[in-house]
Amino acid sequence: MINLRGIAAVLMLLGAAAQGHAAGVTIGVVAPENGPLALLGAQIAAGAGFEIQQSGNTLVAVNETCEDNGGAAVGDALVAAKVQIAVGFLCSETLEGALPKLKDAGIPAITVSVRSRILMEDALKNAWPLFRMAPADGAEAAKINEVILKNWAADPIALIEDGTIHGRELTEAVRNALEQNGLKPVFTDTYRPGQEQQIALVRRLKRAGATKVFVGGDRNDIAVIARDAEAENIPLSILGGDAMRAADQPLPLGSGVRAVALPEYAVLPEAAAAAETLRAKGIEPEGYVLPSLAAAFIAGQAAEAAAAAGKPLQETLLGTTFQTPVGAVAFTGTHELSQNPYRLLEWRGNGFFPPAAPTQ
C-alpha cells in the first residue's frame, strides 16, 4: 500500500527542488492531496513522481479539489509555474475549468481517469489540449463484442443483466452489435440482483441450451451464478464486464470466470519490470500508479522530442508511439488511446490475469 505521508514528503522535496532549479522538462502533476480521493491522488503522485524523478525532470504538484469551479485555479497554478505539460486529472470538474487556460498557455493535459464523452467532444470543438489515457465511452462494450465474436461465434450465447442502468445499457450494446454480425442469443433475461442463490436462473439457461453467458452485472451476482451452475453440474462459460473489478466478497469468485476489464497493469508481462522497480522503492504498483508513471513518461518524452524537432508539443503527442514502461501508447486524431485498454482477463485464485490458455 502507498504511504500517504511518505508520498507527501516526496512531493514536498521534489517541489522544493523545482523551486531551486529547472531540470529537464517541467511537468505538472494534478491530483487530490486530501479528502475522500486522497488515496487515488497518492497513487497518481507516486507513479508520476517516481518517473519524473528518475528522468531528471521537474515536478510541479497541484492539488485537485474535484469541486465545481475549482479547475480555473488549477489552470492558473500550472500556467504560473510555467509547466510544459500536465498529467493526472482525476476529475472532469477540474478539466472543465482548467482546459481553457491551458489552451491559451499551450499546455497539454493528459488525464489518467476522466472518461466523459461530452468533455472530449467539447475539448475537440474548442481546441482544448486534452489527451486521454482513460478509456473512452463505448470501449468496454466494443472489447466485449470483439471477445465474443472471436471466441463464441459458433456457440449458443445467453445475455443476462441485473436491471441497473449500466448493466442494461452495456448488455443492450452487446446484443445490438452481435445481431449486426448475424448472431442472435438463444436466451436473454433480466435477473434480480443481490440474491443468495440463482439456481432457477442457471436452470433456465440450461433449458435454453446456452453454454456461453455474458452477464451485465456485479461481481457478487456473477459469483453466485457461477457457484450455482457448478453445483447443478451445468457447464457454463461466464464473461462479465469491468464491474468485476471489485472486492472478492462476500462470496469468493470461482476460478476460471472471465471478465473484459481494465487490467491491474502490474500483472501484465510488459509492465513486470516497472512493477518490480517500484516495489523495490517501497511503492506498490496498484491502481493509478503505473498509468500515471506512463503518463509522466509520455509527457517527458514528448516535450523533449518536440523541443528537438522544433514542433508544437501537441503535434508530437499525436504523431508518436511512445514505448512506455507499461507498453506502447499512441493517441488518435481525436486524442483518445489508439488501442482499447480493456483486456480479456481470467480470475485465478487471488486476482485477474491474462488467460493462461485460449478461450474455449
C-alpha positions in Angstrom: 0.0 0.0 0.0 1.1 3.6 -0.6 2.0 5.5 2.5 0.3 8.9 2.2 2.7 10.7 4.4 5.7 9.2 2.5 4.3 10.3 -0.8 3.5 13.8 0.5 7.1 14.1 1.8 8.5 13.0 -1.6 6.4 15.6 -3.4 7.4 18.3 -1.0 11.1 17.5 -1.6 10.6 17.4 -5.4 8.6 20.7 -5.3 11.4 22.3 -3.2 14.0 21.1 -5.8 11.9 22.6 -8.6 11.8 26.0 -6.8 15.6 26.0 -6.8 16.4 24.9 -10.3 14.7 23.9 -13.6 15.7 20.4 -14.6 14.7 18.9 -17.9 11.0 19.1 -18.6 8.7 20.8 -16.1 5.7 18.6 -15.6 2.6 19.4 -13.6 1.1 16.6 -11.6 -2.6 17.3 -10.7 -4.1 15.1 -8.1 -6.2 15.3 -4.9 -3.9 15.7 -1.8 -6.6 15.4 0.8 -10.3 14.4 1.2 -12.0 11.2 0.1 -10.0 10.9 -3.1 -6.6 11.4 -1.4 -5.7 7.7 -1.8 -6.2 7.8 -5.5 -4.4 11.1 -5.7 -1.5 9.5 -3.8 -1.4 6.7 -6.5 -1.1 9.3 -9.2 1.5 11.2 -7.3 3.5 8.1 -6.6 3.6 6.9 -10.2 4.2 10.2 -11.9 6.5 11.5 -9.2 8.7 8.4 -9.5 9.1 8.7 -13.2 9.7 12.4 -13.1 12.4 12.0 -10.5 14.0 9.1 -12.4 14.1 11.1 -15.6 15.6 14.1 -14.0 12.7 16.3 -14.9 11.0 18.9 -12.6 7.7 18.2 -10.9 5.1 20.8 -10.0 2.4 19.3 -7.7 -1.0 20.9 -7.9 -3.8 20.0 -5.5 -7.1 18.9 -7.2 -10.2 19.5 -5.1 -12.6 17.9 -7.7 -15.1 20.6 -6.8 -17.2 22.6 -9.3 -15.4 25.8 -10.3 -12.2 24.5 -8.9 -10.5 23.9 -12.3 -9.7 27.5 -13.0 -7.4 27.7 -10.0 -5.6 24.6 -11.2 -5.1 26.1 -14.6 -3.8 29.3 -13.1 -1.3 27.4 -10.9 0.0 25.3 -13.9 0.4 28.4 -16.0 2.1 30.4 -13.2 4.6 27.5 -12.7 5.4 27.5 -16.4 4.9 23.8 -16.8 5.2 22.4 -20.3 2.7 19.7 -19.9 0.5 18.3 -17.1 -0.7 14.8 -16.1 -3.1 13.3 -13.6 -6.5 14.9 -13.5 -8.8 12.6 -11.6 -12.0 14.6 -12.1 -13.8 16.1 -15.1 -14.7 19.2 -12.9 -11.0 20.1 -12.8 -10.5 19.8 -16.6 -13.6 21.8 -17.5 -12.2 24.9 -15.7 -8.5 24.3 -16.4 -8.5 23.5 -20.1 -9.4 27.0 -21.5 -6.4 28.4 -19.5 -4.2 25.6 -20.6 -5.1 26.2 -24.2 -4.1 29.8 -24.0 -0.8 28.8 -22.5 -0.2 25.9 -24.9 0.0 23.3 -22.1 -1.4 19.8 -23.0 -3.2 17.8 -20.3 -3.1 14.0 -20.1 -5.8 12.5 -17.9 -5.4 9.0 -16.5 -9.0 8.9 -15.2 -11.7 11.0 -16.9 -13.9 9.1 -19.4 -16.6 11.7 -20.2 -17.6 11.6 -23.8 -19.1 15.1 -23.6 -15.9 16.6 -22.2 -13.8 15.2 -25.0 -16.3 16.5 -27.6 -16.1 19.9 -26.0 -12.3 19.7 -26.0 -12.2 18.9 -29.7 -14.7 21.6 -30.6 -12.8 24.2 -28.6 -9.3 23.0 -29.5 -8.6 22.4 -25.8 -5.3 20.4 -25.4 -6.8 17.3 -23.7 -5.4 13.8 -24.2 -6.9 10.7 -22.6 -5.2 7.6 -21.2 -8.5 6.5 -19.7 -10.9 4.5 -21.9 -13.5 6.3 -23.9 -17.2 5.7 -23.6 -18.1 2.6 -25.5 -14.7 1.0 -25.2 -15.9 -1.7 -22.7 -18.8 -2.8 -25.0 -16.5 -2.8 -28.0 -14.0 -5.1 -26.4 -16.7 -7.4 -25.1 -18.1 -7.7 -28.6 -14.6 -8.4 -30.0 -14.1 -11.2 -27.5 -17.5 -12.8 -28.1 -17.2 -12.6 -31.9 -13.7 -14.1 -31.8 -14.3 -16.9 -29.3 -18.0 -17.7 -29.0 -19.5 -17.0 -32.5 -20.2 -20.7 -33.1 -21.7 -21.3 -29.6 -25.2 -20.8 -28.1 -24.9 -17.5 -26.3 -27.0 -16.0 -23.5 -27.1 -12.4 -22.4 -28.4 -11.6 -19.0 -28.3 -8.3 -16.9 -29.2 -7.1 -13.5 -31.6 -4.3 -14.4 -29.3 -1.4 -13.4 -28.7 1.4 -15.9 -25.2 0.3 -16.5 -25.9 -3.4 -16.7 -28.9 -2.9 -19.1 -27.1 -0.4 -21.4 -23.9 -2.5 -21.6 -25.8 -5.7 -22.4 -28.0 -3.9 -24.9 -25.0 -2.5 -26.7 -23.5 -6.0 -26.8 -26.8 -7.5 -28.1 -27.1 -4.9 -30.9 -23.5 -5.4 -32.0 -23.9 -9.2 -32.1 -27.1 -9.1 -34.1 -25.5 -6.7 -36.6 -23.0 -9.5 -37.1 -25.7 -12.1 -37.5 -25.6 -13.6 -34.0 -28.8 -13.9 -32.1 -28.7 -15.0 -28.4 -30.6 -18.2 -27.5 -31.6 -16.6 -24.2 -31.9 -13.1 -22.8 -33.2 -12.1 -19.3 -33.1 -9.6 -16.5 -32.3 -11.2 -13.2 -32.9 -9.9 -9.7 -29.6 -8.8 -8.2 -28.3 -9.4 -4.7 -29.8 -12.8 -4.2 -28.2 -15.6 -2.2 -28.9 -18.1 -4.9 -29.6 -18.2 -8.7 -30.5 -21.8 -9.2 -33.7 -21.1 -11.1 -31.7 -18.8 -13.5 -29.0 -21.3 -14.3 -31.6 -24.0 -14.9 -33.4 -21.7 -17.4 -30.0 -21.2 -19.1 -29.6 -24.9 -19.4 -33.1 -25.4 -20.8 -32.3 -22.7 -23.4 -29.2 -24.6 -24.4 -26.8 -21.8 -23.6 -23.2 -22.7 -22.8 -21.7 -19.2 -23.0 -23.1 -16.4 -20.9 -22.4 -12.7 -20.8 -23.5 -11.1 -17.6 -24.1 -7.4 -17.3 -24.0 -7.3 -13.5 -21.7 -7.0 -10.5 -19.1 -9.4 -9.2 -21.1 -11.0 -6.4 -24.1 -11.8 -8.6 -21.7 -13.4 -11.1 -20.0 -15.4 -8.3 -23.4 -16.7 -7.2 -24.4 -17.7 -10.8 -21.0 -19.5 -11.3 -21.3 -21.3 -8.0 -24.9 -22.5 -8.6 -24.1 -23.6 -12.2 -21.3 -25.7 -10.8 -23.5 -27.1 -8.1 -26.1 -28.0 -10.6 -23.5 -29.6 -12.9 -24.4 -27.1 -15.7 -21.3 -26.3 -17.7 -21.3 -22.5 -18.4 -18.5 -20.3 -19.6 -19.2 -16.9 -17.9 -18.0 -13.5 -19.0 -18.5 -10.2 -17.1 -17.5 -6.6 -17.6 -15.4 -4.1 -15.8 -17.7 -4.3 -12.7 -15.9 -7.5 -11.9 -13.0 -5.3 -10.6 -14.4 -5.2 -7.0 -13.8 -6.8 -3.6 -13.9 -10.6 -3.7 -16.7 -10.8 -1.1 -19.0 -11.9 0.4 -18.8 -14.9 -1.9 -15.4 -15.6 -3.5 -15.4 -15.7 -7.3 -14.7 -19.1 -8.7 -11.5 -19.7 -10.7 -12.0 -19.6 -14.5 -14.6 -16.9 -14.6 -13.6 -14.3 -17.1 -14.0 -10.5 -17.5 -13.4 -7.8 -20.0 -11.9 -5.2 -17.7 -9.1 -2.7 -17.2 -6.2 -4.7 -16.0 -4.1 -4.2 -13.0 -1.0 -3.2 -15.0 1.3 -4.9 -12.6 0.1 -8.4 -13.8 0.8 -7.7 -17.4 4.1 -9.0 -18.8 5.0 -5.7 -20.4 4.8 -3.9 -17.1 6.6 -6.5 -14.9 9.9 -4.7 -14.9 8.4 -1.4 -13.9 6.3 -3.0 -11.2 9.4 -4.7 -9.7 11.3 -1.4 -9.7 8.5 0.4 -7.9 8.2 -2.4 -5.3 12.0 -2.2 -4.7 11.4 1.5 -3.8 8.5 0.7 -1.5 5.7 1.7 -3.9 3.0 -0.9 -4.5 2.1 -0.6 -8.3 -1.7 -0.5 -7.7 -4.5 1.5 -9.2 -3.3 4.6 -10.9 0.4 4.2 -10.1 1.5 2.6 -13.3 -0.8 4.5 -15.7 0.4 7.8 -14.1 4.0 6.6 -14.4 3.4 6.0 -18.1 1.7 9.4 -18.5 4.7 11.2 -17.0 7.0 9.2 -19.2 5.0 10.3 -22.3 5.0 13.9 -21.1 8.8 13.9 -20.7 9.5 12.1 -24.0 7.0 14.3 -26.0 8.3 17.6 -24.6 11.9 16.6 -25.3 11.1 15.4 -28.8 9.0 18.5 -29.6 11.9 20.8 -28.5 14.5 18.9 -30.5 12.3 18.9 -33.7 11.1 22.5 -33.2 7.5 21.2 -33.4 4.5 22.0 -31.2 4.1 19.7 -28.3 0.5 18.7 -29.2 1.7 17.7 -32.7 4.4 15.4 -31.2 1.8 13.8 -28.9 -0.4 13.0 -31.9 2.3 11.7 -34.2 4.3 9.5 -31.9 4.1 5.9 -30.5 5.6 6.0 -27.0 7.3 2.9 -25.7 6.4 3.4 -22.1 7.3 1.1 -19.2 3.8 -0.4 -19.4 3.8 -0.9 -23.2 3.3 1.1 -26.3 0.9 4.0 -26.2 -0.3 6.2 -29.0 -3.1 8.8 -29.4 -5.6 9.0 -32.2 -6.5 12.2 -34.0 -9.4 12.6 -31.5 -6.8 12.4 -28.6 -8.0 9.0 -27.5 -5.9 5.9 -27.0 -5.3 4.2 -30.3 -5.6 0.8 -28.6 -8.5 -0.3 -26.5 -7.2 -0.6 -22.9 -9.7 -3.2 -21.9 -8.4 -6.8 -21.8 -9.8 -10.3 -21.6 -8.9 -11.4 -18.1 -9.4 -14.6 -16.1 -9.9 -15.0 -12.3 -7.3 -17.3 -10.8 -7.3 -17.6 -7.1 -6.5 -14.1 -5.9 -6.6 -11.9 -9.0 -7.5 -11.3 -12.6 -4.7 -12.3 -15.0 -4.4 -12.7 -18.8 -5.9 -16.1 -19.8 -3.5 -18.9 -19.5 -5.0 -20.7 -22.5 -7.1 -19.8 -25.5 -10.8 -19.2 -24.8 -13.0 -22.2 -25.5 
